[in-house]
Structures are given as structure tokens and as C-alpha cells.
Amino acid sequence: MASKRICRDNPFFDDLPEQKLDPAFLREQLQIGGTVIGILPGSRTQEVQRNFITQLRAAQTIHQAHPETRFLVACFKESQQKICEEMRRAFPALPIEMFVHKTPEIIDLSKA
């Protein structure tokens, strides 16, 4: 029997129900508190370079309106995390953390 596709554009989301989440990471993030918003800049370097600055601007606007929010960035690989860290320097007051290989956990924790 073929698996049912949930998301036509990104098969990653089809695999989410079978993903094993890191319970220690989830506990640690829940203990921090605040409303978590996940940022997924993309799995391709071009996407990250093109999209992340816009996502940071949106995060800044959200945080100004809702200071209890914090942002977790799901980086696909370490080289992309470095790109994101460079762009993030323009937003020093933004409560944002970046992680590699934690996309399922970040999606699970996120309110948006």
C-alpha cells in the first residue's frame, strides 16, 4: 500500500509521524518557556540566502508585538547555519536560536 502524502511540496512533512523526537531537547526547550515560533529557512542554500532575511524581519515584527515569543531556526546543515548566523547579526535583540538536525523537534514545539 502506498503511503498517503500530506504535503505535495515538501515530502519531509509526510515522514514527520514516523520521526523519533529528541526528548531531552524537547524538555529543555519547554523549560525555557515563552511562545516558540519555528523558522525553517529551507534545505537548499539558495533558499536560505534568499528567504532568511525576510523571515528575520517577520520575526522582529512579531517579537515587537509579542515580546514573549522566541524563535527556533531549523537549519538543514551546518554550512547553512553559518549563513543564518551571519544574517542574524543585523537583529541582535531578537531571541533566536539555531539548530542543525532538529527540524522535527522545532516543528513539534512551534505554535507557528
DSSP file (Angstrom, degrees, kcal/mol; ACC not computed):
  #  RESIDUE AA STRUCTURE BP1 BP2  ACC     N-H-->O    O-->H-N    N-H-->O    O-->H-N    TCO  KAPPA ALPHA  PHI   PSI    X-CA   Y-CA   Z-CA
    1    1 A M              0   0    0      0, 0.0     2,-0.1     0, 0.0     0, 0.0   0.000 360.0 360.0 360.0 131.2    0.0    0.0    0.0
    2    2 A A        -     0   0    0      1,-0.1     2,-0.1     0, 0.0     0, 0.0  -0.449 360.0-107.7 -74.2 146.2    1.4    3.4   -1.0
    3    3 A S        -     0   0    0     -2,-0.1     2,-0.4     1,-0.1    -1,-0.1  -0.457  32.8-110.6 -75.1 148.5    1.8    6.0    1.8
    4    4 A K        -     0   0    0     -2,-0.1     2,-0.5    10,-0.1    -1,-0.1  -0.626  28.6-133.8 -79.2 130.6   -0.6    8.9    1.9
    5    5 A R        -     0   0    0     -2,-0.4     3,-0.1     1,-0.2    -1,-0.0  -0.731  22.5-179.0 -88.7 131.1    1.0   12.2    1.0
    6    6 A I  S    S+     0   0    0     -2,-0.5     2,-0.5     1,-0.3    -1,-0.2   0.832  73.5  32.4 -92.7 -41.6    0.2   15.1    3.3
    7    7 A C        -     0   0    0      3,-0.2     3,-0.3     1,-0.1    -1,-0.3  -0.957  59.6-164.2-127.5 113.5    2.2   17.9    1.6
    8    8 A R  S    S+     0   0    0     -2,-0.5    -1,-0.1     1,-0.2    -2,-0.0   0.847  90.3  47.2 -63.5 -34.8    2.7   17.9   -2.1
    9    9 A D  S    S+     0   0    0      1,-0.2    -1,-0.2     2,-0.0    -2,-0.0   0.712 119.5  30.3 -86.2 -20.9    5.5   20.5   -2.0
   10   10 A N    >   -     0   0    0     -3,-0.3     3,-1.4     1,-0.1     4,-0.4  -0.816  55.5-169.4-144.2  99.7    7.7   19.0    0.8
   11   11 A P  G >> S+     0   0    0      0, 0.0     4,-1.0     0, 0.0     3,-0.9   0.663  79.5  82.3 -64.2 -14.7    7.8   15.3    1.4
   12   12 A F  G >4 S+     0   0    0      1,-0.3     3,-0.9     2,-0.2     4,-0.5   0.900  87.9  54.8 -53.4 -41.2    9.7   15.9    4.7
   13   13 A F  G X4 S+     0   0    0     -3,-1.4     3,-0.6     1,-0.3    -1,-0.3   0.757  98.1  62.4 -68.6 -24.2    6.3   16.5    6.3
   14   14 A D  G <4 S+     0   0    0     -3,-0.9    -1,-0.3    -4,-0.4    -2,-0.2   0.818 104.9  48.2 -66.8 -29.5    5.0   13.2    5.2
   15   15 A D  G XX S+     0   0    0     -4,-1.0     3,-1.3    -3,-0.9     4,-0.7   0.540  84.0  95.6 -88.4  -7.8    7.7   11.5    7.2
   16   16 A L  G X4 S+     0   0    0     -3,-0.6     3,-1.4    -4,-0.5    -1,-0.2   0.869  76.4  58.7 -55.2 -42.7    7.0   13.5   10.4
   17   17 A P  G 34 S+     0   0    0      0, 0.0    -1,-0.3     0, 0.0    -2,-0.1   0.807 110.0  44.8 -60.2 -25.6    4.7   11.0   12.1
   18   18 A E  G <4 S+     0   0    0     -3,-1.3    -2,-0.2    -4,-0.2    -3,-0.1   0.529  89.0 112.7 -93.2  -6.5    7.5    8.3   11.9
   19   19 A Q    <<  -     0   0    0     -3,-1.4     2,-0.6    -4,-0.7    -3,-0.0  -0.377  65.4-132.8 -68.8 142.3   10.3   10.6   13.2
   20   20 A K        -     0   0    0     -2,-0.1     2,-0.2     2,-0.0    85,-0.1  -0.876  24.5-145.0 -94.5 119.0   11.8    9.9   16.6
   21   21 A L        -     0   0    0     -2,-0.6     3,-0.1    83,-0.1    81,-0.0  -0.546  17.5-113.2 -86.3 151.1   12.0   13.2   18.5
   22   22 A D     >  -     0   0    0     -2,-0.2     4,-2.2     1,-0.2     5,-0.2  -0.732  27.2-165.1 -82.8 103.2   14.8   14.0   20.9
   23   23 A P  H  > S+     0   0    0      0, 0.0     4,-2.5     0, 0.0     5,-0.2   0.842  85.8  54.4 -64.0 -33.7   13.1   14.1   24.3
   24   24 A A  H  > S+     0   0    0      2,-0.2     4,-2.5     1,-0.2     5,-0.2   0.916 109.4  47.7 -65.7 -42.1   15.9   15.9   26.1
   25   25 A F  H  > S+     0   0    0      2,-0.2     4,-2.4     1,-0.2     5,-0.2   0.924 112.5  49.2 -63.1 -44.7   15.8   18.7   23.5
   26   26 A L  H  X S+     0   0    0     -4,-2.2     4,-2.4     2,-0.2    -2,-0.2   0.925 112.3  47.7 -61.8 -45.3   12.1   19.0   23.9
   27   27 A R  H  X S+     0   0    0     -4,-2.5     4,-2.2     1,-0.2    -2,-0.2   0.933 111.6  50.4 -60.6 -47.2   12.2   19.1   27.7
   28   28 A E  H  X S+     0   0    0     -4,-2.5     4,-1.1     1,-0.2    -1,-0.2   0.917 112.9  45.7 -59.0 -45.1   15.0   21.7   27.6
   29   29 A Q  H  X S+     0   0    0     -4,-2.4     4,-1.0     1,-0.2     3,-0.3   0.887 111.2  52.1 -68.3 -38.7   13.1   23.9   25.3
   30   30 A L  H  < S+     0   0    0     -4,-2.4     3,-0.3     1,-0.2    -1,-0.2   0.855 105.1  56.7 -65.7 -34.1    9.8   23.6   27.2
   31   31 A Q  H  < S+     0   0    0     -4,-2.2    -1,-0.2     1,-0.2    -2,-0.2   0.804  98.8  60.9 -67.2 -28.8   11.6   24.6   30.4
   32   32 A I  H  < S-     0   0    0     -4,-1.1    -1,-0.2    -3,-0.3    -2,-0.2   0.869  95.5-162.5 -66.0 -36.1   12.7   27.8   28.8
   33   33 A G     <  +     0   0    0     -4,-1.0    -1,-0.1    -3,-0.3    -2,-0.1  -0.279  37.3 105.6  83.0-171.4    9.1   28.9   28.3
   34   34 A G  S    S-     0   0    0     -4,-0.1     2,-0.6    -2,-0.1    35,-0.2  -0.040  81.7 -60.5  81.9 168.9    7.7   31.5   26.0
   35   35 A T  E     -a   69   0A   0     33,-1.4    35,-2.6    31,-0.1     2,-0.5  -0.805  54.5-143.3 -90.4 122.2    5.9   31.0   22.8
   36   36 A V  E     -a   70   0A   0     -2,-0.6    75,-3.3    73,-0.4    76,-0.7  -0.734  15.8-172.5 -91.6 129.9    8.0   29.2   20.3
   37   37 A I  E     -a   71   0A   0     33,-2.3    35,-1.9    -2,-0.5     2,-0.3  -0.991  18.1-140.6-117.8 125.3    7.9   30.2   16.6
   38   38 A G  E     -a   72   0A   0     -2,-0.5     2,-0.5    33,-0.2    35,-0.2  -0.647   9.6-159.5 -87.1 139.7    9.8   27.9   14.3
   39   39 A I  E     -a   73   0A   0     33,-2.9    35,-2.7    -2,-0.3    67,-0.0  -0.984   6.4-173.8-119.6 123.3   11.7   29.3   11.3
   40   40 A L        -     0   0    0     -2,-0.5     3,-0.1    33,-0.2    35,-0.1  -0.866   2.0-177.5-116.8  94.4   12.5   26.9    8.5
   41   41 A P        -     0   0    0      0, 0.0    10,-0.3     0, 0.0     2,-0.2   0.650  51.1 -92.1 -72.0 -13.8   14.8   28.8    6.1
   42   42 A G        -     0   0    0     32,-0.4    34,-0.6     1,-0.1     6,-0.0  -0.485  18.8-102.1 125.7 165.4   14.9   25.9    3.6
   43   43 A S  S    S+     0   0    0     -2,-0.2     2,-0.4    -3,-0.1    -1,-0.1   0.538  98.1  72.5-100.5 -10.4   17.0   22.9    2.7
   44   44 A R  S  > S-     0   0    0      1,-0.1     4,-2.0    -3,-0.1     3,-0.4  -0.883  80.3-132.1-107.9 138.5   18.8   24.4   -0.2
   45   45 A T  H  > S+     0   0    0     -2,-0.4     4,-2.7     1,-0.3     5,-0.2   0.869 107.8  56.5 -56.6 -39.7   21.5   27.1    0.3
   46   46 A Q  H  > S+     0   0    0      1,-0.2     4,-2.0     2,-0.2    -1,-0.3   0.902 106.5  50.2 -58.7 -41.8   19.9   29.3   -2.3
   47   47 A E  H  > S+     0   0    0     -3,-0.4     4,-3.2     2,-0.2     5,-0.4   0.923 110.7  49.2 -62.2 -45.0   16.6   29.3   -0.4
   48   48 A V  H  X S+     0   0    0     -4,-2.0     4,-2.1     1,-0.2     5,-0.3   0.938 112.2  47.8 -60.7 -48.2   18.4   30.2    2.8
   49   49 A Q  H  < S+     0   0    0     -4,-2.7     4,-0.3     1,-0.2    -1,-0.2   0.852 120.1  38.6 -62.5 -35.3   20.2   33.1    1.2
   50   50 A R  H  < S+     0   0    0     -4,-2.0     4,-0.3    -5,-0.2    -2,-0.2   0.851 126.2  30.9 -84.0 -37.2   17.1   34.4   -0.4
   51   51 A N  H  X S+     0   0    0     -4,-3.2     4,-2.0   -10,-0.3     3,-0.5   0.778  97.5  74.7 -98.2 -29.8   14.5   33.8    2.3
   52   52 A F  H  X S+     0   0    0     -4,-2.1     4,-2.5    -5,-0.4     5,-0.2   0.855  92.5  54.2 -65.3 -37.9   16.1   34.0    5.7
   53   53 A I  H  > S+     0   0    0     -5,-0.3     4,-2.0    -4,-0.3    -1,-0.3   0.891 110.3  48.9 -62.4 -37.4   16.5   37.8    5.9
   54   54 A T  H  > S+     0   0    0     -3,-0.5     4,-2.2    -4,-0.3    -1,-0.2   0.893 110.3  51.3 -66.5 -39.9   12.7   38.2    5.2
   55   55 A Q  H  X S+     0   0    0     -4,-2.0     4,-2.4     1,-0.2    -2,-0.2   0.873 108.7  51.7 -64.9 -36.7   12.0   35.6    7.9
   56   56 A L  H  X S+     0   0    0     -4,-2.5     4,-2.4     2,-0.2    -2,-0.2   0.906 108.4  50.6 -65.9 -41.2   14.2   37.6   10.3
   57   57 A R  H  X S+     0   0    0     -4,-2.0     4,-2.1     2,-0.2    -2,-0.2   0.913 111.5  48.5 -62.2 -41.8   12.3   40.8    9.5
   58   58 A A  H  X S+     0   0    0     -4,-2.2     4,-2.5     1,-0.2    -2,-0.2   0.913 110.3  51.6 -63.8 -42.3    9.0   39.0   10.2
   59   59 A A  H  X S+     0   0    0     -4,-2.4     4,-2.8     1,-0.2    -2,-0.2   0.894 108.2  51.9 -61.7 -40.3   10.3   37.6   13.4
   60   60 A Q  H  X S+     0   0    0     -4,-2.4     4,-2.1     2,-0.2    -1,-0.2   0.919 110.4  48.1 -62.7 -43.7   11.3   41.1   14.5
   61   61 A T  H  X S+     0   0    0     -4,-2.1     4,-1.6     2,-0.2    -2,-0.2   0.919 113.7  47.3 -62.8 -44.3    7.8   42.4   13.8
   62   62 A I  H  X S+     0   0    0     -4,-2.5     4,-2.5     1,-0.2    -2,-0.2   0.927 111.6  50.4 -62.4 -45.8    6.2   39.5   15.7
   63   63 A H  H  < S+     0   0    0     -4,-2.8    -1,-0.2     1,-0.2    -2,-0.2   0.857 106.4  54.7 -65.7 -34.8    8.5   39.9   18.6
   64   64 A Q  H  < S+     0   0    0     -4,-2.1    -1,-0.2     1,-0.2    -2,-0.2   0.890 116.0  38.7 -63.7 -38.4    7.8   43.7   18.9
   65   65 A A  H  < S+     0   0    0     -4,-1.6    -2,-0.2     1,-0.3    -1,-0.2   0.785 131.6  27.7 -80.6 -28.9    4.1   42.9   19.1
   66   66 A H    ><  -     0   0    0     -4,-2.5     3,-2.1    -5,-0.2    -1,-0.3  -0.732  66.1-178.3-136.3  82.5    4.5   39.8   21.3
   67   67 A P  T 3  S+     0   0    0      0, 0.0    -4,-0.1     0, 0.0    -1,-0.1   0.632  76.7  70.7 -62.9 -13.8    7.7   40.0   23.4
   68   68 A E  T 3  S+     0   0    0    -34,-0.1   -33,-1.4     2,-0.0     2,-0.1   0.580  80.1 102.7 -77.8  -7.8    7.1   36.6   25.0
   69   69 A T  E <   -a   35   0A   0     -3,-2.1     2,-0.3   -35,-0.2   -33,-0.2  -0.420  48.3-175.5 -76.9 150.2    7.9   34.9   21.6
   70   70 A R  E     -a   36   0A   0    -35,-2.6   -33,-2.3    -2,-0.1     2,-0.4  -0.960  17.1-132.6-138.6 158.3   11.2   33.3   20.9
   71   71 A F  E     -ab  37  96A   0     24,-2.9    26,-2.5    -2,-0.3     2,-0.5  -0.931  10.9-164.6-124.1 131.0   12.4   31.8   17.6
   72   72 A L  E     -ab  38  97A   0    -35,-1.9   -33,-2.9    -2,-0.4     2,-0.5  -0.962  14.0-151.4-113.0 126.2   14.0   28.5   16.8
   73   73 A V  E     -ab  39  98A   0     24,-3.2    26,-2.6    -2,-0.5     2,-1.0  -0.859   3.3-149.5-102.4 126.3   15.6   28.1   13.5
   74   74 A A  E     - b   0  99A   0    -35,-2.7   -32,-0.4    -2,-0.5     2,-0.3  -0.802  18.1-167.5 -95.7  97.1   15.8   24.7   11.9
   75   75 A C  E     - b   0 100A   0     24,-3.2    26,-1.3    -2,-1.0    27,-0.3  -0.680  17.0-148.2 -86.5 138.2   19.0   24.6    9.8
   76   76 A F  S    S+     0   0    0    -34,-0.6     2,-0.3    -2,-0.3    -1,-0.1   0.885  78.0   2.0 -73.9 -39.4   19.4   21.8    7.4
   77   77 A K  S >> S-     0   0    0     23,-0.1     4,-1.7     1,-0.1     3,-0.7  -0.965  76.0-104.4-147.6 163.6   23.2   21.7    7.6
   78   78 A E  H 3> S+     0   0    0     -2,-0.3     4,-1.9     1,-0.3     5,-0.2   0.835 115.9  57.5 -60.1 -37.5   26.0   23.4    9.4
   79   79 A S  H 3> S+     0   0    0      1,-0.2     4,-1.3     2,-0.2    -1,-0.3   0.865 108.6  47.4 -63.5 -34.1   27.1   25.5    6.4
   80   80 A Q  H <> S+     0   0    0     -3,-0.7     4,-2.5     2,-0.2    -1,-0.2   0.836 105.7  58.6 -74.8 -32.6   23.6   26.9    6.2
   81   81 A Q  H  X S+     0   0    0     -4,-1.7     4,-2.6     1,-0.2    -2,-0.2   0.902 104.2  52.3 -60.6 -40.2   23.6   27.6   10.0
   82   82 A K  H  X S+     0   0    0     -4,-1.9     4,-2.0     2,-0.2    -1,-0.2   0.891 108.3  50.2 -63.7 -39.8   26.7   29.8    9.4
   83   83 A I  H  X S+     0   0    0     -4,-1.3     4,-2.0     2,-0.2    -2,-0.2   0.932 112.2  47.9 -61.6 -45.8   24.9   31.7    6.7
   84   84 A C  H  X S+     0   0    0     -4,-2.5     4,-2.4     1,-0.2    -2,-0.2   0.895 108.8  53.6 -63.4 -41.0   21.9   32.3    9.1
   85   85 A E  H  X S+     0   0    0     -4,-2.6     4,-0.9     1,-0.2    -1,-0.2   0.890 107.6  51.4 -62.8 -38.9   24.2   33.4   11.9
   86   86 A E  H >< S+     0   0    0     -4,-2.0     3,-0.7     1,-0.2     4,-0.3   0.940 113.1  44.1 -61.7 -47.4   25.8   36.0    9.7
   87   87 A M  H >< S+     0   0    0     -4,-2.0     3,-1.5     1,-0.2    -2,-0.2   0.856 106.3  62.2 -65.9 -35.5   22.4   37.4    8.7
   88   88 A R  H >< S+     0   0    0     -4,-2.4     3,-2.6     1,-0.3    -1,-0.2   0.726  82.6  79.5 -65.2 -23.5   21.1   37.3   12.2
   89   89 A R  T << S+     0   0    0     -4,-0.9    -1,-0.3    -3,-0.7    -2,-0.2   0.756  83.2  64.3 -58.3 -24.2   23.8   39.7   13.4
   90   90 A A  T <  S+     0   0    0     -3,-1.5    -1,-0.3    -4,-0.3    -2,-0.2   0.547 104.2  48.7 -75.1  -6.2   21.6   42.5   12.0
   91   91 A F    X   +     0   0    0     -3,-2.6     3,-1.5     1,-0.1    -1,-0.3  -0.510  66.2 159.8-130.0  61.9   19.0   41.6   14.6
   92   92 A P  T 3  S+     0   0    0      0, 0.0    -1,-0.1     0, 0.0    -2,-0.1   0.758  72.2  51.9 -64.0 -26.7   21.0   41.4   17.9
   93   93 A A  T 3  S+     0   0    0      2,-0.1    -2,-0.0     0, 0.0     0, 0.0   0.539  82.4 109.6 -87.0  -5.6   18.0   41.8   20.2
   94   94 A L  S <  S-     0   0    0     -3,-1.5     2,-1.6    -6,-0.2    -3,-0.1  -0.563  72.2-130.5 -75.8 125.7   15.9   39.1   18.6
   95   95 A P        +     0   0    0      0, 0.0   -24,-2.9     0, 0.0     2,-0.4  -0.582  54.4 145.5 -77.0  91.2   15.6   36.0   20.9
   96   96 A I  E     -b   71   0A   0     -2,-1.6     2,-0.4   -26,-0.2   -24,-0.2  -0.985  30.4-171.3-135.8 138.1   16.6   33.4   18.3
   97   97 A E  E     -b   72   0A   0    -26,-2.5   -24,-3.2    -2,-0.4     2,-0.4  -0.967  12.9-145.9-128.1 146.6   18.5   30.1   18.4
   98   98 A M  E     -b   73   0A   0     -2,-0.4     2,-0.4   -26,-0.2   -24,-0.2  -0.921  16.6-179.6-118.0 138.6   19.7   28.0   15.6
   99   99 A F  E     -b   74   0A   0    -26,-2.6   -24,-3.2    -2,-0.4     2,-0.4  -0.982  18.7-143.2-136.6 145.9   19.9   24.2   15.5
  100  100 A V  E    S+b   75   0A   0     -2,-0.4   -24,-0.2     1,-0.2   -23,-0.1  -0.899  86.0   8.9-106.6 138.6   21.0   21.7   12.9
  101  101 A H  S    S+     0   0    0    -26,-1.3    -1,-0.2    -2,-0.4   -25,-0.1   0.807  99.1 101.6  64.3  33.3   19.2   18.3   12.6
  102  102 A K     >  +     0   0    0    -27,-0.3     4,-2.7    -3,-0.3     5,-0.2   0.078  35.4 120.9-128.1  22.4   16.3   19.4   15.0
  103  103 A T  H  > S+     0   0    0      1,-0.2     4,-2.5     2,-0.2     5,-0.2   0.914  75.7  48.1 -57.6 -47.9   13.6   20.2   12.4
  104  104 A P  H  > S+     0   0    0      0, 0.0     4,-2.2     0, 0.0    -1,-0.2   0.906 113.9  48.1 -61.2 -38.9   11.1   17.7   13.7
  105  105 A E  H  > S+     0   0    0      2,-0.2     4,-2.2     1,-0.2    -2,-0.2   0.915 111.7  49.1 -66.3 -43.0   11.6   18.9   17.2
  106  106 A I  H  X S+     0   0    0     -4,-2.7     4,-1.5     1,-0.2    -1,-0.2   0.906 111.4  49.3 -64.5 -41.5   11.2   22.5   16.2
  107  107 A I  H  < S+     0   0    0     -4,-2.5    -1,-0.2    -5,-0.2    -2,-0.2   0.921 111.3  50.5 -62.2 -42.8    8.1   21.8   14.3
  108  108 A D  H  < S+     0   0    0     -4,-2.2    -2,-0.2    -5,-0.2    -1,-0.2   0.874 114.5  43.4 -63.3 -38.1    6.7   19.9   17.3
  109  109 A L  H  < S+     0   0    0     -4,-2.2   -73,-0.4    -5,-0.1    -1,-0.2   0.708  94.2 103.2 -79.1 -22.1    7.5   22.8   19.7
  110  110 A S     <  -     0   0    0     -4,-1.5   -73,-0.2    -3,-0.2   -39,-0.0  -0.359  50.1-166.6 -77.1 139.2    6.2   25.6   17.5
  111  111 A K              0   0    0    -75,-3.3   -74,-0.2    -2,-0.1    -1,-0.1   0.668 360.0 360.0 -86.2 -22.8    3.0   27.5   17.8
  112  112 A A              0   0    0    -76,-0.7   -75,-0.2     0, 0.0    -2,-0.1   0.251 360.0 360.0-152.0 360.0    3.5   28.9   14.4
